[in-house]
Amino acid sequence: MSAAQHDGVVRRPARTNATRLKIFEASLALIGQRGHHAVTVDEIAAAAGVSKGSVYYNFGSKSDLIGQLLRFGTDILLDRLHAAAGPASDSARERMAAMVRAALLFVEDYPAFAQLWISEMWREPSDWREVLVTMRADVLGVVRESVAAVFAERGAVHGPHIAETVDVTASAIFGSTLLLARDRQVFAAEHSVEACVRTILGSLDAAPASR
């Protein structure tokens, strides 16, 4: 990530971000193996090759660590979604397909993050409910913009019906991408990324763009 301001927080230089990434990846590897309740900060520090103080400096307490892991991973995902959007010369649907593809590959790179996200997103109550709500809103906002662009490309008429359809379609794409990506990791590795992209975009193609 850049050192630019993001969500009101000024990011530290690349060296610190590299440290945070090491802690992020080490934490996820351990959490993916044993779950976050069984993992200690000492273990995370050892796996990341940093001091325990560095973990606290970059992420705070263990509870804060989990919340910031979720936020940090979401920022990586958002960066990939924006990068995948491609040049304006591509059609809106092509850009949407690229974003879905990028999300599937993100889960392939960080399966434990997806596992943590899914397990906490629908847990009631979750200690990180506010973080999860913000994460979902941020990712859905990007997806919603892309869906709206596809509908506009198809000649959709603005109005309450279209707004609702955009929202529902964005939610369907978000949920199906996350779950299908994780299912592919755990049960169906033989399913190609492109097959998953085509299936996920089915809800987009089936949605009525006008009424």
Sine and cosine of phi, psi and omega as CSV:
sin_phi,cos_phi,sin_psi,cos_psi,sin_omega,cos_omega
0.00,0.00,0.39,-0.92,0.03,-1.00
-0.99,0.15,0.16,-0.99,0.04,-1.00
-1.00,0.06,0.16,0.99,-0.05,-1.00
-0.94,0.34,0.31,-0.95,0.04,-1.00
-0.95,0.31,0.71,-0.70,-0.02,-1.00
-0.61,-0.79,0.81,-0.59,-0.01,-1.00
0.82,0.58,0.58,0.82,0.05,-1.00
0.99,0.14,0.03,1.00,-0.02,-1.00
-0.91,-0.42,0.77,-0.63,0.04,-1.00
-1.00,0.09,0.89,-0.45,-0.01,-1.00
-0.95,0.33,0.59,-0.80,0.05,-1.00
-0.98,0.22,0.18,-0.98,-0.05,-1.00
-0.86,0.52,0.17,-0.99,-0.11,-0.99
-0.84,0.54,-0.55,0.84,-0.02,-1.00
-0.87,0.50,-0.71,0.70,0.02,-1.00
-0.92,0.38,-0.63,0.77,0.03,-1.00
-0.89,0.46,-0.58,0.81,0.05,-1.00
-0.90,0.44,-0.63,0.78,0.05,-1.00
-0.91,0.42,-0.70,0.72,0.03,-1.00
-0.88,0.48,-0.62,0.78,0.02,-1.00
-0.91,0.42,-0.65,0.76,0.05,-1.00
-0.87,0.48,-0.70,0.71,0.02,-1.00
-0.92,0.40,-0.66,0.75,0.04,-1.00
-0.85,0.53,-0.77,0.64,-0.06,-1.00
-0.93,0.37,-0.64,0.77,0.03,-1.00
-0.91,0.41,-0.66,0.75,0.01,-1.00
-0.88,0.47,-0.71,0.70,-0.03,-1.00
-0.91,0.42,-0.61,0.80,0.01,-1.00
-0.88,0.47,-0.69,0.72,-0.01,-1.00
-0.95,0.33,-0.69,0.72,0.00,-1.00
-0.89,0.45,-0.61,0.79,0.03,-1.00
-0.90,0.43,-0.50,0.87,-0.01,-1.00
-0.99,0.15,-0.65,0.76,-0.17,-0.99
-0.78,-0.63,-0.08,1.00,-0.05,-1.00
1.00,0.05,0.48,-0.87,-0.14,-0.99
-0.93,0.37,-0.43,0.90,-0.02,-1.00
-0.92,0.38,-0.50,0.86,-0.10,-1.00
-1.00,-0.03,-0.10,0.99,-0.08,-1.00
-0.99,-0.14,0.71,-0.70,0.01,-1.00
-0.98,-0.21,0.33,-0.94,0.04,-1.00
-0.90,0.43,-0.59,0.81,0.04,-1.00
-0.86,0.50,-0.67,0.74,0.00,-1.00
-0.91,0.41,-0.64,0.76,0.01,-1.00
-0.89,0.45,-0.71,0.70,0.00,-1.00
-0.87,0.49,-0.70,0.71,-0.01,-1.00
-0.89,0.45,-0.69,0.73,-0.02,-1.00
-0.92,0.39,-0.54,0.84,-0.01,-1.00
-0.99,0.11,-0.23,0.97,-0.03,-1.00
0.96,0.28,0.52,0.86,0.01,-1.00
-0.78,-0.63,0.15,-0.99,0.03,-1.00
-0.98,0.22,0.37,-0.93,0.06,-1.00
-0.87,0.49,-0.61,0.80,0.03,-1.00
-0.89,0.46,-0.54,0.84,0.02,-1.00
-0.92,0.39,-0.59,0.81,0.05,-1.00
-0.89,0.45,-0.73,0.68,0.00,-1.00
-0.91,0.42,-0.61,0.79,-0.01,-1.00
-0.89,0.45,-0.66,0.75,-0.08,-1.00
-1.00,0.09,-0.49,0.87,-0.13,-0.99
-0.76,-0.65,-0.13,0.99,0.02,-1.00
0.99,0.12,-0.48,-0.88,-0.01,-1.00
-0.92,0.40,0.11,-0.99,0.00,-1.00
-0.89,0.46,-0.65,0.76,0.04,-1.00
-0.90,0.45,-0.69,0.73,0.06,-1.00
-0.88,0.48,-0.60,0.80,-0.01,-1.00
-0.85,0.53,-0.73,0.68,-0.01,-1.00
-0.89,0.46,-0.72,0.69,0.01,-1.00
-0.87,0.49,-0.66,0.75,-0.01,-1.00
-0.97,0.25,-0.47,0.88,0.13,-0.99
-0.88,0.48,-0.70,0.72,0.02,-1.00
-0.88,0.47,-0.69,0.72,0.00,-1.00
-0.93,0.38,-0.68,0.74,-0.02,-1.00
-0.90,0.45,-0.70,0.72,0.03,-1.00
-0.89,0.45,-0.62,0.78,0.03,-1.00
-0.90,0.43,-0.62,0.79,0.04,-1.00
-0.89,0.46,-0.63,0.78,0.05,-1.00
-0.90,0.44,-0.70,0.71,0.03,-1.00
-0.87,0.49,-0.71,0.70,0.00,-1.00
-0.89,0.46,-0.64,0.76,0.06,-1.00
-0.86,0.51,-0.67,0.74,-0.02,-1.00
-0.93,0.36,-0.61,0.79,0.02,-1.00
-0.90,0.44,-0.70,0.71,0.01,-1.00
-0.91,0.42,-0.65,0.76,0.01,-1.00
-0.91,0.42,-0.56,0.83,-0.05,-1.00
-0.97,0.24,-0.29,0.96,-0.06,-1.00
-0.85,0.53,-0.47,0.88,0.14,-0.99
0.96,0.26,0.00,-1.00,-0.02,-1.00
-0.93,0.36,0.41,-0.91,-0.02,-1.00
-0.90,0.44,-0.30,0.95,0.00,-1.00
-0.94,0.33,-0.36,0.93,0.07,-1.00
-0.95,0.32,0.45,-0.89,0.07,-1.00
-0.94,0.33,0.36,-0.93,0.01,-1.00
-0.88,0.48,-0.60,0.80,0.01,-1.00
-0.93,0.38,-0.61,0.79,0.04,-1.00
-0.90,0.44,-0.63,0.78,0.03,-1.00
-0.92,0.39,-0.61,0.79,0.05,-1.00
-0.90,0.43,-0.68,0.73,0.03,-1.00
-0.88,0.47,-0.64,0.77,0.01,-1.00
-0.90,0.43,-0.61,0.79,0.02,-1.00
-0.93,0.37,-0.67,0.74,0.04,-1.00
-0.89,0.46,-0.68,0.73,0.03,-1.00
-0.87,0.50,-0.70,0.72,0.00,-1.00
-0.89,0.45,-0.62,0.78,0.02,-1.00
-0.92,0.39,-0.66,0.75,0.04,-1.00
-0.89,0.46,-0.66,0.75,0.00,-1.00
-0.95,0.32,-0.51,0.86,0.09,-1.00
-0.88,0.48,-0.72,0.69,0.02,-1.00
-0.90,0.43,-0.56,0.83,0.06,-1.00
-0.90,0.44,-0.61,0.79,0.02,-1.00
-0.97,0.24,-0.57,0.82,-0.07,-1.00
-0.78,-0.63,0.91,0.42,-0.04,-1.00
-0.88,0.47,-0.58,0.82,-0.01,-1.00
-0.93,0.37,-0.51,0.86,0.07,-1.00
-0.91,0.43,-0.72,0.70,0.03,-1.00
-0.88,0.47,-0.64,0.77,0.03,-1.00
-0.88,0.47,-0.71,0.70,0.02,-1.00
-0.90,0.44,-0.70,0.71,-0.02,-1.00
-0.87,0.49,-0.76,0.65,-0.03,-1.00
-0.90,0.44,-0.70,0.72,-0.06,-1.00
-0.90,0.43,-0.56,0.83,-0.04,-1.00
-1.00,-0.01,-0.45,0.89,-0.07,-1.00
-0.88,0.48,-0.64,0.77,-0.05,-1.00
-0.95,-0.30,0.26,0.96,0.09,-1.00
-1.00,0.08,0.72,-0.69,0.03,-1.00
-0.82,-0.58,0.88,-0.47,-0.11,0.99
-1.00,0.02,0.34,-0.94,0.11,-0.99
-0.94,-0.35,0.63,-0.77,0.03,-1.00
-0.91,0.41,-0.27,0.96,-0.08,-1.00
-0.88,-0.48,0.55,0.84,-0.06,-1.00
-0.83,0.56,-0.73,0.69,-0.06,-1.00
-0.90,0.43,-0.64,0.77,0.04,-1.00
-0.89,0.46,-0.70,0.72,-0.04,-1.00
-0.90,0.43,-0.64,0.77,0.03,-1.00
-0.89,0.46,-0.68,0.73,0.02,-1.00
-0.91,0.41,-0.69,0.73,0.04,-1.00
-0.84,0.55,-0.77,0.64,-0.03,-1.00
-0.87,0.49,-0.68,0.73,-0.02,-1.00
-0.90,0.44,-0.64,0.76,-0.02,-1.00
-0.91,0.41,-0.73,0.68,-0.02,-1.00
-0.93,0.36,-0.69,0.73,0.02,-1.00
-0.88,0.47,-0.54,0.84,0.02,-1.00
-0.88,0.48,-0.67,0.75,0.03,-1.00
-0.92,0.39,-0.70,0.72,0.00,-1.00
-0.90,0.43,-0.66,0.75,-0.02,-1.00
-0.88,0.48,-0.67,0.74,0.04,-1.00
-0.87,0.49,-0.65,0.76,-0.01,-1.00
-0.93,0.37,-0.66,0.75,0.04,-1.00
-0.89,0.45,-0.70,0.72,0.01,-1.00
-0.87,0.49,-0.60,0.80,0.02,-1.00
-0.92,0.40,-0.62,0.79,0.04,-1.00
-0.91,0.42,-0.71,0.70,0.00,-1.00
-0.88,0.47,-0.66,0.75,0.02,-1.00
-0.89,0.45,-0.62,0.78,0.04,-1.00
-0.90,0.44,-0.49,0.87,0.01,-1.00
-1.00,0.00,0.09,1.00,0.06,-1.00
0.99,0.13,0.52,0.86,0.00,-1.00
-0.91,0.42,0.57,-0.82,0.05,-1.00
-1.00,-0.07,0.78,-0.63,-0.01,-1.00
-0.91,0.41,0.57,-0.82,0.02,-1.00
0.32,-0.95,0.13,-0.99,-0.03,-1.00
-0.83,0.56,-0.63,0.78,-0.02,-1.00
-0.89,0.45,-0.71,0.71,-0.01,-1.00
-0.92,0.40,-0.66,0.75,0.00,-1.00
-0.86,0.51,-0.69,0.73,0.02,-1.00
-0.91,0.41,-0.67,0.74,0.00,-1.00
-0.89,0.45,-0.64,0.77,0.06,-1.00
-0.87,0.49,-0.72,0.69,-0.01,-1.00
-0.88,0.47,-0.74,0.67,-0.04,-1.00
-0.91,0.40,-0.68,0.74,0.00,-1.00
-0.90,0.43,-0.66,0.75,0.04,-1.00
-0.88,0.47,-0.67,0.74,0.03,-1.00
-0.90,0.44,-0.64,0.77,0.01,-1.00
-0.90,0.43,-0.68,0.73,0.00,-1.00
-0.92,0.39,-0.69,0.73,0.02,-1.00
-0.86,0.51,-0.80,0.60,-0.05,-1.00
-0.91,0.42,-0.70,0.71,-0.04,-1.00
-0.93,0.38,-0.57,0.82,0.03,-1.00
-0.91,0.42,-0.74,0.68,-0.01,-1.00
-0.89,0.46,-0.73,0.68,-0.06,-1.00
-0.96,0.29,-0.66,0.75,-0.01,-1.00
-0.93,0.38,-0.60,0.80,0.04,-1.00
-0.89,0.45,-0.68,0.73,0.00,-1.00
-0.94,0.34,-0.63,0.78,0.04,-1.00
-0.88,0.47,-0.62,0.78,0.04,-1.00
-0.89,0.45,-0.60,0.80,0.01,-1.00
-0.93,0.37,-0.64,0.76,-0.14,-0.99
-1.00,-0.03,-0.66,0.75,-0.17,-0.99
-0.87,-0.50,-0.48,0.88,-0.21,-0.98
-0.72,-0.69,0.86,0.51,-0.02,-1.00
-0.89,0.46,-0.35,0.94,-0.03,-1.00
-0.96,0.27,-0.25,0.97,0.03,-1.00
-0.97,0.25,0.83,-0.56,-0.05,-1.00
-0.96,0.26,0.38,-0.92,0.06,-1.00
-0.86,0.50,-0.67,0.74,-0.05,-1.00
-0.91,0.41,-0.59,0.80,0.06,-1.00
-0.90,0.44,-0.63,0.77,0.02,-1.00
-0.92,0.40,-0.66,0.75,0.02,-1.00
-0.86,0.50,-0.72,0.70,-0.01,-1.00
-0.88,0.47,-0.66,0.75,-0.02,-1.00
-0.92,0.40,-0.71,0.70,-0.03,-1.00
-0.89,0.45,-0.63,0.78,0.00,-1.00
-0.96,0.29,-0.12,0.99,0.05,-1.00
-0.85,0.53,-0.61,0.79,0.00,-1.00
-0.93,0.36,-0.51,0.86,0.05,-1.00
-0.94,0.33,-0.71,0.71,-0.03,-1.00
-0.93,0.36,-0.50,0.87,-0.04,-1.00
-0.99,0.12,-0.33,0.95,-0.08,-1.00
-0.94,0.34,0.73,-0.68,0.03,-1.00
-0.94,0.34,0.74,-0.67,-0.01,-1.00
-1.00,-0.07,-0.09,1.00,0.03,-1.00
-0.46,-0.89,0.17,-0.98,-0.02,-1.00
-0.63,-0.78,0.00,0.00,0.00,0.00
